[in-house]
Protein backbone atom coordinates (compact mmCIF):
# COMPACT_ATOMS: atom_id res chain seq x y z
CA UNK A 1 0.00 0.00 0.00
CA UNK A 2 1.41 3.42 -0.91
CA UNK A 3 2.37 5.96 1.77
CA UNK A 4 -0.21 8.43 0.42
CA UNK A 5 -2.94 5.79 0.69
CA UNK A 6 -1.90 4.92 4.26
CA UNK A 7 -2.05 8.61 5.25
CA UNK A 8 -5.47 8.96 3.58
CA UNK A 9 -6.82 5.92 5.45
CA UNK A 10 -5.32 7.15 8.73
CA UNK A 11 -6.82 10.60 8.19
CA UNK A 12 -10.24 9.07 7.50
CA UNK A 13 -10.08 7.10 10.73
CA UNK A 14 -9.04 10.21 12.66
CA UNK A 15 -11.89 12.27 11.21
CA UNK A 16 -14.45 9.64 12.20
CA UNK A 17 -13.23 9.22 15.76
CA UNK A 18 -11.70 11.09 18.63
CA UNK A 19 -8.48 9.04 18.47
CA UNK A 20 -5.17 10.42 17.29
CA UNK A 21 -3.40 8.78 14.38
CA UNK A 22 -0.86 6.40 15.88
CA UNK A 23 2.84 6.99 15.32
CA UNK A 24 4.26 5.08 12.35
CA UNK A 25 5.82 2.40 14.55
CA UNK A 26 2.26 1.17 15.20
CA UNK A 27 1.05 1.62 11.62
CA UNK A 28 1.67 -0.63 8.61
CA UNK A 29 4.15 1.89 7.14
CA UNK A 30 7.86 1.46 6.54
CA UNK A 31 9.73 1.03 9.82
CA UNK A 32 11.87 4.11 9.11
CA UNK A 33 8.92 6.49 8.58
CA UNK A 34 7.92 8.61 11.58
CA UNK A 35 4.54 10.29 12.03
CA UNK A 36 3.44 12.56 14.87
CA UNK A 37 0.00 14.19 15.03
CA UNK A 38 -1.95 16.48 17.28
CA UNK A 39 -5.65 17.26 17.44
CA UNK A 40 -6.51 20.94 17.25
CA UNK A 41 -9.91 22.47 17.99
CA UNK A 42 -10.98 22.37 14.31
CA UNK A 43 -8.67 19.80 12.74
CA UNK A 44 -5.63 17.59 12.91
CA UNK A 45 -1.99 18.48 12.18
CA UNK A 46 0.64 15.84 11.38
CA UNK A 47 4.30 15.66 10.47
CA UNK A 48 5.66 12.68 8.56
CA UNK A 49 9.37 12.00 8.12
CA UNK A 50 9.35 9.72 5.08
CA UNK A 51 11.85 7.48 3.37
CA UNK A 52 11.99 6.40 -0.30
CA UNK A 53 12.31 9.21 -1.24
CA UNK A 54 13.49 11.14 1.77
CA UNK A 55 11.01 13.94 2.47
CA UNK A 56 9.23 15.87 5.22
CA UNK A 57 5.46 16.20 4.86
CA UNK A 58 3.16 18.41 6.90
CA UNK A 59 -0.54 17.48 6.69
CA UNK A 60 -3.52 19.44 8.01
CA UNK A 61 -7.07 18.10 7.88
CA UNK A 62 -9.76 20.69 8.65
CA UNK A 63 -12.71 19.00 10.37
CA UNK A 64 -14.87 21.97 11.37
CA UNK A 65 -15.05 25.72 11.87
CA UNK A 66 -14.72 28.75 9.65
CA UNK A 67 -12.51 29.00 6.60
CA UNK A 68 -8.92 29.97 7.49
CA UNK A 69 -5.83 31.29 5.74
CA UNK A 70 -2.76 29.42 6.88
CA UNK A 71 0.61 28.09 5.89
CA UNK A 72 2.19 24.77 6.80
CA UNK A 73 5.77 24.41 7.86
CA UNK A 74 8.31 22.78 10.14
CA UNK A 75 11.09 23.57 12.57
CA UNK A 76 13.90 21.53 14.06
CA UNK A 77 15.34 21.25 17.54
CA UNK A 78 18.69 22.74 16.50
CA UNK A 79 17.29 26.28 16.56
CA UNK A 80 17.58 26.89 12.83
CA UNK A 81 14.26 28.72 12.60
CA UNK A 82 11.02 27.77 10.87
CA UNK A 83 10.35 27.01 7.22
CA UNK A 84 6.89 27.60 5.72
CA UNK A 85 5.16 26.96 2.43
CA UNK A 86 2.75 29.41 0.79
CA UNK A 87 -0.41 30.73 2.45
CA UNK A 88 -3.48 28.68 1.53
CA UNK A 89 -7.21 29.15 2.08
CA UNK A 90 -8.49 26.07 3.92
CA UNK A 91 -12.16 25.13 4.37
CA UNK A 92 -13.89 22.39 6.36
CA UNK A 93 -13.24 19.03 4.72
CA UNK A 94 -9.96 20.15 3.09
CA UNK A 95 -6.72 18.19 3.42
CA UNK A 96 -3.65 20.38 2.86
CA UNK A 97 -0.19 18.86 2.41
CA UNK A 98 3.15 20.63 2.10
CA UNK A 99 6.16 18.49 1.12
CA UNK A 100 9.88 19.17 1.26
CA UNK A 101 11.90 16.53 -0.59
CA UNK A 102 15.32 16.47 1.05
CA UNK A 103 17.69 14.37 3.09
CA UNK A 104 16.51 15.25 6.57
CA UNK A 105 18.82 15.08 9.54
CA UNK A 106 18.22 12.44 12.18
CA UNK A 107 20.44 14.09 14.79
CA UNK A 108 17.68 16.68 15.39
CA UNK A 109 13.96 16.42 16.14
CA UNK A 110 11.24 17.86 13.88
CA UNK A 111 7.90 19.65 14.56
CA UNK A 112 5.10 20.24 12.09
CA UNK A 113 3.63 23.76 12.17
CA UNK A 114 0.51 25.53 10.98
CA UNK A 115 0.54 29.33 11.11
CA UNK A 116 -3.06 30.59 10.97
CA UNK A 117 -3.65 34.26 10.13
CA UNK A 118 -5.07 36.06 13.15
CA UNK A 119 -4.75 33.03 15.45
CA UNK A 120 -1.07 32.15 15.80
CA UNK A 121 1.08 29.09 15.23
CA UNK A 122 0.20 25.55 16.32
CA UNK A 123 2.52 22.55 16.33
CA UNK A 124 2.82 18.77 16.46
CA UNK A 125 4.81 16.86 19.06
CA UNK A 126 8.48 16.29 18.17
CA UNK A 127 9.08 13.61 15.53
CA UNK A 128 12.38 11.70 15.64
CA UNK A 129 14.16 9.36 13.26
Residue pairs with C-beta under 8 A, 6 or more apart in sequence:
1 28
3 29
3 30
3 33
3 48
3 50
6 27
6 28
6 29
7 35
7 46
7 48
7 57
7 59
10 21
10 22
10 27
10 35
11 21
11 44
11 59
11 61
11 95
13 19
13 21
14 20
14 21
14 37
14 39
14 44
14 61
15 44
15 61
15 63
18 39
20 37
20 38
20 39
20 44
21 27
21 35
21 37
21 44
21 46
22 35
23 34
23 35
23 36
24 30
24 31
24 33
24 34
24 35
24 48
25 31
25 34
27 35
29 35
30 51
30 52
32 51
32 129
33 48
33 49
33 50
33 51
34 48
34 49
34 127
34 128
34 129
35 46
35 47
35 48
35 49
35 127
36 46
36 47
36 112
36 124
36 125
36 126
36 127
37 44
37 45
37 46
37 47
37 124
38 44
38 45
38 46
38 122
38 123
38 124
38 125
40 114
40 122
41 65
42 62
42 63
42 64
42 65
42 68
42 92
43 60
43 61
43 62
43 63
43 64
43 65
44 60
44 61
44 63
45 58
45 59
45 60
45 112
45 113
45 114
45 122
45 123
45 124
46 58
46 59
46 60
46 112
46 124
47 56
47 57
47 58
47 59
47 74
47 110
47 111
47 112
47 124
47 127
48 56
48 57
48 58
48 59
48 127
49 56
49 104
49 110
49 127
49 129
50 56
50 57
53 101
54 101
54 102
54 103
54 104
55 99
55 100
55 101
55 102
55 104
56 74
56 99
56 100
56 102
56 104
56 110
57 97
57 98
57 99
57 100
58 72
58 73
58 74
58 85
58 97
58 98
58 99
58 112
58 113
58 114
59 72
59 95
59 96
59 97
59 112
60 70
60 72
60 90
60 95
60 96
60 97
60 114
61 94
61 95
62 68
62 90
62 91
62 92
62 93
62 94
62 95
62 96
63 92
64 92
65 92
67 89
67 90
67 91
67 92
68 89
68 90
68 116
68 117
68 119
69 87
69 88
69 89
69 90
69 116
69 117
70 87
70 88
70 90
70 96
70 114
70 115
70 116
70 117
71 84
71 85
71 86
71 87
71 88
71 98
71 114
71 115
72 84
72 85
72 88
72 96
72 97
72 98
72 112
72 113
72 114
73 82
73 83
73 84
73 85
73 98
73 112
73 113
73 114
73 115
74 82
74 83
74 100
74 110
74 111
74 112
74 113
75 81
75 82
75 83
75 110
75 111
75 113
75 123
76 105
76 108
76 109
76 110
76 111
77 108
77 109
77 110
77 126
78 105
78 108
82 113
83 100
84 113
84 115
85 98
87 117
88 96
90 96
104 110
104 129
106 128
106 129
109 126
109 127
109 128
110 126
110 127
110 128
111 123
111 124
111 125
111 126
111 127
112 123
112 124
112 127
113 121
113 122
113 123
113 124
114 121
114 122
114 123
115 121
116 122
